[in-house]
Each structure stands twice: as C-alpha cells, then as structure tokens.
C-alpha cells in the first residue's frame, strides 16, 4: 500500500527514554518512488550524523527485473535531518557530503533559456541540480532520453511531482512496474530539484531533500540527453559527475 503501489517505508518522530519510544508525530512516507524499501541506518557515524540507505526495488517485481549479472541495488547513502517548515516536522534526506565533494562540474548555466537541451556521451553518474526563482508560478519538466527514443520524464506542477517511466526502457517484465504516472505531493512551493542518474536508477531530491522519489529504470542504451521544458525560471543549472569516475 505504498503511495505508488507495492512496498514502501514510513517514518515518524518521537521520544525515547532508554526503555520506551513514544510517537510524537503522524507517519509520513519516507520516499514516494516505487523503489525505496527496507531502509537501514548506521550507528556511531562520525560527527553524530545519521546515514540511511534503502533497497532499490519493490516486492511487486523484485524477482522479475530484467538483469543478468546483478540482482538488486542500494540507494546512495543519505544524511538525515529533522527540520521544521511552517510548523510541520519534515525529514530531510541529502546525498552524503562525500558524494557531493567528489563531483566535478561539467556544465553550468545561469538563467538558461527554456526549452533547454544538453547532450552527452553518457549521463550515467550525473548529478543534475536546478535552483528556481521563488514565488513564481508555472510548470517545469525534466526529460532524460537516448538515441533509441526511450525517455524518463519528471514533471512539477500544481504542488506535485510526477514521474513517467512508461517509456523509460524495458518495462514489460511486470505489469506493476510502470502501469501509470507516479505522483508525489511536495511539502511546499518548488524551490530546487536534484536528480542523480545511475545506469539503472534515478534518485530525485526536491526542496533540499524534504521530498524524495527513487526509481529503477532499465534503458537499453544509456540516457544521453537532458531536456528541460516549461514556464518556470531557472536561476542556476549545474551538471556534475564524480571526479574519480563512476562504475560502469
């Protein structure tokens, strides 16, 4: 009964006196994508950080995914932080700082004109970050595509994020994998978007990581183009890749 079908994970805050935990908030979904489950955290992390990793799959089709040399993957490690926004308690998830500091900027543009398109030999390992003008109405879409005509689309409109992976690559192995467009409500007006693309996954972080959406994809060729369309004004667009390279 996860928001977009199948297995998912919820979180809630409270207090612990050494013996008993007392819930102090309502429950919320940890991630709105189809593929973020059985998340675990690590104890005794330096600087008191709380690091989380999730299993990127869904019990609806975990045994049917079209892979040969591997089966199953974990998300990037994420740092957790409780934050308050407009009297609401939110859980912020951000890729660990060691990932961010490893990035080398390969493209940057201030106020790029839409529609925008950037081609690359291979977007695998890309970290795509957009900051938007606040207080501006309008919609915006981010599309990843390749030479085979496969595409993965993220759309932001009306206070929600939408993900369409129906044409993202191999999808026919399960009727539960991409039956419809996925939906995620945003905790506030859209301010920023971060999208991390792997060979077989896309991890979306919105508004500083207070809303996240994690999904598997199985393109037959790597995505090689990122397009941005819509009526919102982009303040800054940055595309980075890990300086030490990314496993292929």
C-alpha positions in Angstrom: 0.0 0.0 0.0 2.8 2.4 -0.7 1.6 5.7 -2.4 2.5 4.5 -5.9 1.9 0.8 -5.3 3.7 -2.2 -3.7 6.2 -1.9 -0.8 7.3 1.3 0.8 8.6 2.7 4.1 7.0 5.2 6.5 8.7 7.3 9.2 7.6 9.1 12.4 9.3 11.1 15.1 9.0 10.7 18.9 11.0 10.5 22.1 13.0 7.6 23.7 13.7 7.4 27.4 16.1 4.5 27.2 13.3 2.0 27.6 10.2 3.1 25.7 9.6 5.0 22.4 6.7 7.4 22.4 5.5 8.6 19.0 5.1 12.4 18.7 4.1 12.9 15.1 1.9 11.4 12.5 3.5 9.0 10.0 4.8 10.1 6.6 6.2 8.3 3.6 10.0 8.1 3.6 10.2 8.1 -0.3 7.4 8.3 -2.9 9.1 6.3 -5.6 8.4 2.7 -6.4 11.9 1.6 -5.4 12.9 2.6 -1.9 12.2 -0.1 0.8 13.8 -1.7 3.8 15.9 1.3 4.6 18.6 1.0 7.3 20.7 3.5 9.2 24.2 3.2 10.6 25.2 3.7 14.3 28.3 5.6 15.6 28.8 7.6 12.4 31.5 10.4 13.0 30.0 13.8 13.9 26.8 12.2 15.0 25.4 12.0 11.5 22.5 9.6 10.7 23.2 7.9 7.4 20.5 5.9 5.6 20.5 3.6 2.7 17.5 2.0 1.0 16.9 -1.1 -1.1 16.1 0.0 -4.6 13.3 -2.4 -5.6 9.7 -3.3 -5.0 8.3 -6.7 -3.9 5.8 -6.4 -6.8 8.5 -7.3 -9.3 11.8 -7.7 -7.4 12.3 -11.3 -8.8 11.4 -10.2 -12.3 13.7 -7.3 -13.1 15.5 -7.7 -16.5 19.1 -8.0 -15.2 21.7 -10.6 -15.8 24.9 -10.0 -14.0 23.3 -8.4 -10.9 20.1 -8.5 -8.9 19.2 -5.7 -6.6 20.9 -2.4 -5.7 21.1 0.1 -2.8 20.5 3.8 -3.0 23.2 6.3 -2.5 23.8 6.9 1.3 21.7 9.8 2.6 22.2 12.1 5.6 19.0 12.5 7.6 18.0 15.7 9.4 14.7 16.7 11.1 13.6 20.2 10.1 10.6 22.4 10.8 8.9 24.3 8.0 5.7 26.2 8.5 5.1 24.4 11.9 5.5 21.0 10.2 8.1 18.4 11.0 9.9 17.2 7.9 12.6 14.7 7.3 15.4 16.0 5.0 17.4 13.4 3.0 20.5 14.5 1.2 23.3 12.5 -0.5 26.2 12.2 1.9 28.7 15.1 1.7 31.5 12.9 0.4 29.4 12.3 -2.7 28.9 16.0 -3.3 32.5 16.9 -2.7 33.6 14.3 -5.2 31.7 16.0 -8.0 33.3 17.8 -10.9 31.2 20.4 -12.7 30.9 19.6 -16.4 28.2 22.1 -17.2 26.8 25.2 -15.5 24.4 27.9 -16.8 22.8 30.9 -15.1 19.2 31.6 -16.2 19.2 29.1 -19.2 16.5 29.8 -21.7 13.8 27.1 -22.0 13.3 24.8 -23.7 16.9 23.6 -22.9 18.7 20.5 -24.1 22.2 19.2 -23.2 23.7 16.2 -24.9 26.4 13.9 -23.5 28.1 10.7 -24.4 26.5 9.1 -21.3 24.6 10.6 -18.4 25.4 7.7 -16.1 26.7 9.1 -12.8 25.4 12.6 -13.5 24.2 14.8 -10.6 21.8 17.4 -12.1 20.9 20.4 -9.9 18.4 23.2 -10.6 17.6 26.2 -8.4 14.4 28.1 -9.3 13.2 31.6 -8.8 10.9 31.5 -5.7 7.4 32.9 -5.7 7.0 32.2 -9.4 4.0 30.2 -10.7 4.3 27.8 -13.6 5.3 24.2 -14.5 8.6 22.6 -15.4 9.6 19.2 -16.8 12.9 17.4 -16.9 13.3 14.6 -19.5 16.1 12.1 -19.8 16.3 10.4 -23.2 18.5 8.3 -25.5 19.0 7.5 -29.2 16.5 4.7 -29.0 13.7 7.0 -28.2 13.5 5.9 -24.6 12.7 8.6 -22.1 12.2 9.2 -18.4 10.1 12.3 -17.5 9.8 14.3 -14.3 7.1 17.0 -14.2 6.4 19.5 -11.5 3.0 21.3 -11.5 0.2 22.1 -9.1 2.2 21.4 -5.9 3.1 17.8 -7.0 5.9 16.0 -8.7 5.1 13.4 -11.4 7.3 10.6 -12.8 6.6 8.8 -16.0 8.8 5.8 -16.7 6.4 4.0 -19.1 8.8 4.7 -22.0 12.0 4.6 -19.9 13.3 1.3 -21.4 12.4 -2.3 -20.6 9.1 -2.2 -18.7 7.1 -5.3 -19.9 8.6 -7.8 -17.5 5.8 -6.8 -14.9 2.5 -5.0 -15.2 3.2 -3.4 -11.8 6.5 -1.7 -12.9 5.1 1.2 -15.0 1.3 1.0 -15.1 0.8 4.7 -14.8 2.4 8.0 -13.9 3.7 8.2 -10.3 2.7 11.1 -8.0 4.4 12.8 -5.1 3.0 15.8 -3.2 5.5 18.5 -2.4 5.9 19.9 1.2 6.0 23.5 -0.2 6.5 25.6 -3.3 9.0 24.2 -5.7 12.4 25.8 -5.0 15.1 23.3 -6.2 15.5 19.9 -7.8 18.3 17.5 -7.7 18.4 14.3 -9.9 21.1 11.7 -9.6 21.2 9.3 -12.6 22.8 5.9 -12.5 22.9 3.2 -15.2 19.6 1.7 -13.8 18.2 4.2 -11.3 17.1 7.8 -10.8 17.1 9.4 -7.3 15.1 12.6 -7.1 15.5 15.1 -4.2 13.2 18.1 -4.1 13.3 21.3 -1.9 16.5 20.4 -0.2 15.6 16.7 0.1 12.4 17.2 2.1 10.6 15.3 -0.7 12.3 12.3 -2.4 11.4 9.8 -5.2 13.6 6.8 -6.1 13.0 4.6 -9.1 14.7 1.8 -11.1 14.9 2.2 -14.9 16.1 -0.3 -17.5 17.0 1.6 -20.6 18.5 -0.5 -23.4 21.0 2.3 -24.1 22.3 4.9 -21.6 20.5 8.2 -21.4 22.5 10.7 -23.4 20.4 13.9 -23.3 18.7 16.0 -20.6 15.9 18.4 -21.7 14.1 21.0 -19.6 10.8 22.5 -20.6 8.2 24.7 -19.0 7.4 28.2 -17.8 9.5 28.4 -14.6 12.6 30.5 -14.5 15.8 28.6 -13.6 18.3 30.6 -11.5 21.1 28.1 -11.9 21.7 24.7 -13.6 24.6 22.6 -12.7 25.6 19.1 -14.0 28.4 17.3 -12.2 30.0 13.9 -12.3 32.2 12.1 -9.7 35.8 13.2 -10.3 37.0 9.7 -9.6 34.7 8.3 -12.3 31.6 6.2 -11.9 31.5 2.3 -12.1 30.1 1.2 -15.4 
